Amino acid sequence: MRARRAGGDKGVVLLITLMILVLIVTLVWEVFRVGARAAQTGAFGRDSIRAGLVAEAGIAGARLLLREDKKNNTYDSLDDLWAKPLPPIDLGEGTIHIIVEDEERKINLNNLMLRNGIGIDKVRLDIFRKLLEILVIDPSLADAVVDWLDIDDLTRVGGAESAFYLSRKFPYKSKNDLFDTVEELRLVRGVTPEVFEKIRPFITVYGPGKINLNTAPKQILMALSAVPDAEEITESTADEIIEYRKEKPFEKKEDIKNVKQSLYEQLIHASVTHADLLTVQSTAFHVRSTGEFTGTARVIDSVGIRAEEAEAIQWIYWRVE
């Protein structure tokens, strides 16, 4: 049996958790005290405002969680406290539900193109195509995504440029630029509501575009088969990787050789020669905080970037539902 992360961490994690909960509760009741004065629009309005404040407190708690994690770890894995299901935090009349997920477990659509907007990152594009095949989605969607990103008006086979989008019932132009949000993918040819929901858990537009071997789901690991000269990463091989990292997360990407030497030789070589595909650290995190107050709920959906050296979290996406 391989040893897990050093045992004394459990006490540290518990202490951190208690500290965060105390800070959250203190923050919530302070904003209640201030916010209640402004809530003069009836019972529903007051409860809605308070539910929003509870959700904000959840975001503050997640920020503290991610900051503390950065202090203690040189790698990020599903063993980390932020990655585990967090229980609801009961505040009496209010409740907080927090979900944190790293974005490096996904494929970054913006990295399918080189930064000049002209050249294609062929390796990443092939990985994306492979993912589409695994998800039983028409692989030509990859061409449509590239056409949405690139700066020219030349239509790829299976793709679409402005001529196609301007012919729609509600016309618009091809963006020819990076995606600002994942939801923007809905505008791309071939992305039906069903396709979007199927692909959404596996794509992002945030972060540096590397894939974290410690957090990537089975489908993403299997899609790495598209790396040039790599052997097929079957479902069983992906399961081997997942089982190994449950016992001992990868402290560096080269540790994948402990699962299979050929993976090390092929994937790590590709990572060096093809724009550094892999990592064991995460920098972008999706935080979804739901605040409930006497039956009224508000949700804050956000993405933050955790700086490499500093402890600060920079929020780059923020939506209140």
C-alpha positions as CSV (number, residue, x, y, z in Angstrom):
1,M,0.0,0.0,0.0
2,R,1.5,3.3,-1.0
3,A,1.6,6.0,1.7
4,R,-0.7,8.9,1.5
5,R,0.3,12.5,2.1
6,A,2.0,13.0,5.5
7,G,-0.4,12.0,8.3
8,G,-0.1,15.1,10.5
9,D,-1.9,17.0,7.8
10,K,-5.3,15.8,9.1
11,G,-5.0,17.9,12.3
12,V,-3.9,20.9,10.2
13,V,-6.8,20.5,7.8
14,L,-9.2,20.3,10.7
15,L,-7.8,23.4,12.3
16,I,-8.0,25.3,9.0
17,T,-11.6,24.1,8.5
18,L,-12.7,25.3,11.9
19,M,-10.9,28.6,11.4
20,I,-12.7,29.1,8.0
21,L,-16.1,28.3,9.5
22,V,-15.6,30.8,12.3
23,L,-14.6,33.5,9.9
24,I,-17.5,32.7,7.6
25,V,-20.0,32.9,10.4
26,T,-18.5,36.1,11.7
27,L,-18.7,37.6,8.2
28,V,-22.2,36.5,7.6
29,W,-23.7,38.0,10.7
30,E,-21.8,41.2,10.2
31,V,-23.1,41.7,6.7
32,F,-26.6,40.7,8.0
33,R,-26.4,43.6,10.5
34,V,-25.3,46.1,7.8
35,G,-27.4,44.7,5.0
36,A,-30.6,44.5,6.9
37,R,-30.8,48.3,7.2
38,A,-30.8,48.6,3.4
39,A,-33.4,45.9,2.8
40,Q,-36.6,48.1,2.7
41,T,-38.3,46.4,-0.2
42,G,-40.4,43.8,1.7
43,A,-39.9,40.4,3.1
44,F,-38.8,38.8,-0.2
45,G,-36.5,41.6,-1.0
46,R,-34.8,41.4,2.5
47,D,-34.5,37.6,2.3
48,S,-33.1,37.8,-1.2
49,I,-30.5,40.4,-0.1
50,R,-29.6,38.3,2.9
51,A,-29.3,35.1,0.8
52,G,-26.9,37.0,-1.5
53,L,-24.8,38.1,1.4
54,V,-24.7,34.5,2.6
55,A,-23.5,33.4,-0.8
56,E,-20.8,36.1,-0.7
57,A,-19.7,34.7,2.6
58,G,-19.3,31.4,1.0
59,I,-17.0,32.9,-1.7
60,A,-14.9,34.5,1.1
61,G,-14.6,31.1,2.8
62,A,-13.6,29.4,-0.5
63,R,-10.9,32.1,-1.0
64,L,-9.5,31.4,2.5
65,L,-9.5,27.7,1.8
66,L,-7.6,28.1,-1.5
67,R,-5.1,30.5,0.1
68,E,-4.4,28.1,3.0
69,D,-4.0,25.2,0.6
70,K,-1.4,27.1,-1.4
71,K,0.7,27.6,1.7
72,N,0.9,23.9,2.4
73,N,1.1,22.2,-1.0
74,T,3.5,22.1,-3.9
75,Y,0.9,20.2,-6.0
76,D,-2.9,20.1,-6.2
77,S,-4.9,16.9,-6.1
78,L,-8.3,15.5,-5.3
79,D,-6.9,14.8,-1.8
80,D,-7.0,18.5,-1.1
81,L,-9.7,19.9,1.2
82,W,-11.0,22.3,-1.5
83,A,-11.6,19.3,-3.8
84,K,-13.6,17.3,-1.4
85,P,-17.4,17.7,-1.1
86,L,-17.9,20.4,1.5
87,P,-20.9,19.9,3.9
88,P,-23.6,22.6,4.1
89,I,-22.7,25.3,6.6
90,D,-25.8,25.8,8.8
91,L,-26.2,29.3,10.2
92,G,-29.6,28.9,11.8
93,E,-31.9,30.7,9.4
94,G,-29.3,30.7,6.7
95,T,-27.2,27.9,4.9
96,I,-24.2,28.0,2.7
97,H,-23.4,25.4,0.0
98,I,-19.9,25.7,-1.6
99,I,-18.5,23.8,-4.6
100,V,-14.9,24.3,-5.6
101,E,-13.4,22.8,-8.8
102,D,-10.1,23.4,-10.5
103,E,-10.1,24.4,-14.2
104,E,-6.9,22.5,-15.0
105,R,-8.8,19.3,-15.0
106,K,-10.3,20.4,-18.3
107,I,-9.3,21.3,-21.9
108,N,-8.8,25.0,-22.4
109,L,-10.5,26.0,-25.7
110,N,-8.5,29.2,-26.0
111,N,-5.3,27.2,-26.2
112,L,-6.3,25.4,-29.4
113,M,-4.9,28.4,-31.2
114,L,-1.4,29.9,-30.8
115,R,-1.4,33.3,-29.2
116,N,-0.9,35.1,-32.6
117,G,-4.4,34.0,-33.5
118,I,-3.2,32.5,-36.8
119,G,-1.4,29.2,-36.0
120,I,-3.1,26.2,-34.6
121,D,-1.7,24.2,-31.7
122,K,-2.1,20.9,-33.5
123,V,-1.4,18.7,-30.5
124,R,-4.1,20.4,-28.3
125,L,-6.5,20.3,-31.3
126,D,-6.0,16.6,-31.7
127,I,-6.6,16.1,-28.0
128,F,-9.8,18.0,-28.2
129,R,-11.0,16.0,-31.2
130,K,-10.2,12.8,-29.3
131,L,-12.3,14.1,-26.4
132,L,-15.2,14.7,-28.8
133,E,-15.0,11.2,-30.1
134,I,-14.9,9.8,-26.5
135,L,-18.0,11.8,-25.7
136,V,-19.7,10.7,-29.0
137,I,-19.9,14.2,-30.3
138,D,-19.2,15.0,-34.0
139,P,-15.5,15.7,-34.2
140,S,-16.1,18.4,-36.8
141,L,-17.1,20.6,-33.9
142,A,-13.4,21.2,-33.4
143,D,-13.2,22.9,-36.8
144,A,-16.1,25.2,-35.9
145,V,-14.4,26.1,-32.6
146,V,-11.1,26.9,-34.4
147,D,-13.0,29.1,-36.9
148,W,-14.6,31.0,-34.0
149,L,-11.1,31.6,-32.6
150,D,-8.9,32.3,-35.6
151,I,-8.6,35.8,-37.1
152,D,-9.2,34.9,-40.7
153,D,-12.5,34.3,-42.6
154,L,-11.4,31.0,-44.2
155,T,-13.9,28.2,-43.4
156,R,-12.4,24.9,-42.3
157,V,-14.0,21.6,-43.3
158,G,-16.8,21.2,-40.8
159,G,-16.3,24.7,-39.5
160,A,-18.2,28.1,-39.9
161,E,-17.3,31.7,-40.3
162,S,-19.3,34.9,-40.4
163,A,-21.1,34.0,-43.7
164,F,-22.8,31.1,-41.9
165,Y,-23.7,33.0,-38.7
166,L,-25.0,36.0,-40.5
167,S,-27.5,33.8,-42.4
168,R,-29.1,32.7,-39.1
169,K,-32.5,33.9,-37.9
170,F,-30.8,36.1,-35.4
171,P,-27.5,37.0,-37.2
172,Y,-24.1,37.7,-35.7
173,K,-20.5,37.5,-36.8
174,S,-17.9,34.9,-36.0
175,K,-15.9,36.3,-33.1
176,N,-12.4,35.6,-34.4
177,D,-11.0,36.0,-31.0
178,L,-10.7,34.1,-27.7
179,F,-13.7,32.9,-25.7
180,D,-14.6,35.1,-22.7
181,T,-16.8,32.5,-21.1
182,V,-17.6,28.8,-21.5
183,E,-21.2,29.8,-22.2
184,E,-20.1,31.6,-25.3
185,L,-19.6,28.2,-26.9
186,R,-23.4,28.0,-27.4
187,L,-22.9,30.5,-30.3
188,V,-20.7,28.1,-32.2
189,R,-22.1,26.0,-35.1
190,G,-23.0,22.5,-34.0
191,V,-23.4,23.3,-30.3
192,T,-26.9,22.3,-29.5
193,P,-28.1,22.5,-25.8
194,E,-27.6,18.7,-25.6
195,V,-24.0,19.0,-26.9
196,F,-23.2,21.9,-24.6
197,E,-24.4,20.0,-21.5
198,K,-22.4,16.9,-22.5
199,I,-19.2,18.8,-23.1
200,R,-19.4,21.4,-20.5
201,P,-17.8,19.4,-17.6
202,F,-14.6,18.9,-19.7
203,I,-13.9,22.4,-21.1
204,T,-12.7,25.7,-19.8
205,V,-11.5,29.1,-21.1
206,Y,-9.6,29.9,-17.9
207,G,-6.1,29.2,-16.8
208,P,-2.8,28.5,-18.6
209,G,-4.1,25.5,-20.6
210,K,-2.1,22.7,-18.9
211,I,-3.9,19.5,-17.7
212,N,-3.4,18.5,-14.1
213,L,-2.7,14.8,-13.9
214,N,-4.0,14.7,-10.4
215,T,-7.4,16.0,-11.1
216,A,-8.2,15.3,-14.8
217,P,-11.2,13.0,-15.2
218,K,-11.1,9.7,-17.1
219,Q,-12.3,11.2,-20.4
220,I,-9.5,13.8,-20.4
221,L,-6.8,11.2,-19.6
222,M,-8.0,9.0,-22.4
223,A,-8.0,12.0,-24.8
224,L,-4.2,12.4,-24.2
225,S,-3.9,9.4,-26.5
226,A,-3.9,11.9,-29.3
227,V,-0.4,13.1,-28.3
228,P,1.9,12.2,-31.3
229,D,3.3,8.7,-31.1
230,A,1.6,8.0,-27.8
231,E,0.0,4.6,-27.2
232,E,-3.8,4.4,-26.8
233,I,-4.8,5.4,-23.2
234,T,-7.6,3.0,-22.8
235,E,-10.3,3.2,-20.2
236,S,-8.5,0.6,-18.1
237,T,-5.2,2.6,-18.3
238,A,-7.0,5.8,-17.3
239,D,-8.5,3.8,-14.3
240,E,-5.0,2.8,-13.3
241,I,-3.8,6.4,-13.2
242,I,-6.9,7.4,-11.2
243,E,-6.4,4.5,-8.7
244,Y,-2.7,5.3,-8.3
245,R,-3.2,9.0,-7.6
246,K,-5.9,8.2,-5.0
247,E,-3.2,6.5,-2.9
248,K,-0.4,8.8,-3.8
249,P,-1.0,12.0,-5.8
250,F,1.7,12.9,-8.3
251,E,4.1,15.4,-6.7
252,K,5.6,16.1,-10.2
253,K,4.3,15.1,-13.6
254,E,7.3,12.8,-14.1
255,D,5.8,10.6,-11.4
256,I,3.5,9.1,-13.9
257,K,6.3,6.6,-14.7
258,N,5.3,4.9,-11.5
259,V,2.0,3.9,-13.2
260,K,3.5,3.0,-16.6
261,Q,6.9,3.7,-18.0
262,S,5.6,4.1,-21.5
263,L,3.3,6.9,-20.3
264,Y,6.3,8.7,-18.9
265,E,8.3,8.4,-22.1
266,Q,5.5,9.5,-24.4
267,L,3.4,12.0,-22.4
268,I,6.3,13.8,-20.6
269,H,8.3,14.0,-23.8
270,A,5.3,15.5,-25.6
271,S,4.8,17.9,-22.7
272,V,8.4,19.2,-23.2
273,T,8.2,19.4,-27.0
274,H,4.6,20.5,-27.4
275,A,4.1,23.6,-25.4
276,D,4.1,21.9,-21.9
277,L,0.8,20.0,-21.9
278,L,0.9,18.6,-18.3
279,T,1.1,19.8,-14.8
280,V,0.4,18.7,-11.2
281,Q,-0.6,22.2,-10.0
282,S,-3.8,24.2,-10.6
283,T,-4.1,28.0,-10.7
284,A,-7.7,28.6,-11.9
285,F,-10.7,27.6,-9.7
286,H,-14.4,27.6,-10.3
287,V,-16.3,28.5,-7.1
288,R,-20.1,28.1,-6.9
289,S,-21.6,29.4,-3.7
290,T,-25.3,29.1,-2.9
291,G,-26.7,31.1,0.0
292,E,-30.1,30.2,1.4
293,F,-32.1,32.3,3.8
294,T,-35.6,31.3,5.0
295,G,-36.4,29.6,1.7
296,T,-34.8,32.1,-0.6
297,A,-31.7,31.2,-2.5
298,R,-29.0,33.2,-4.4
299,V,-26.0,31.7,-6.2
300,I,-22.7,33.3,-7.0
301,D,-20.8,31.6,-9.8
302,S,-17.2,32.7,-10.0
303,V,-13.7,31.8,-11.3
304,G,-10.6,33.0,-9.5
305,I,-6.9,32.8,-10.4
306,R,-4.6,31.9,-7.5
307,A,-1.3,33.6,-8.0
308,E,1.8,31.3,-8.1
309,E,3.7,33.1,-5.3
310,A,1.2,35.4,-3.7
311,E,-1.8,34.3,-1.6
312,A,-4.3,36.5,-3.3
313,I,-7.2,35.3,-5.5
314,Q,-8.0,37.4,-8.5
315,W,-11.7,37.0,-9.5
316,I,-12.0,37.1,-13.3
317,Y,-15.6,35.8,-13.7
318,W,-18.5,36.7,-11.4
319,R,-22.1,36.1,-12.0
320,V,-25.0,36.3,-9.5
321,E,-28.0,34.1,-10.2
